[in-house]
Amino acid sequence: MDTPKPVARESRRSTRVRLNVAIKARGLNEPITCEGETHDANLHGALITTSLPLRVGMMIEVRVIPTGKCASAKVIYVDPDRPRHSGIRLEQPQNIWGITLPPDDWSSGR
């Protein structure tokens, strides 16, 4: 896997990195399953594109295909102009993305 490039931190709780990795999303309270990919990720969540639109407030399980790791997440943003582009927040901060050399602030789990 390529070394990720840090993205400007802005007011994020952890540094965002550019990362394109295949995922699957499954609704925890709704009958939806779809494929997708990340665009940016951090310890607390990711910006993703999915084959089906998600909705704000929806709880999903996200599975990262290359790592096989899963986590529960909440959809916190849907781009109004591109409804298949969403922001998700992991329920527990963790590196499910397969980043082997994460930014320094990922180790603190802030």
Secondary structure, DSSP 8 states (H G I E B T S, - for coil): ----EEE--TT-SS-EEE---EEEEEESSSS-EEEEEEEEEETTEEEEEESS---TT-EEEEEETTT--EEEEEEEEE-SSSTTEEEEEESS----S--SS--GGGTTT-
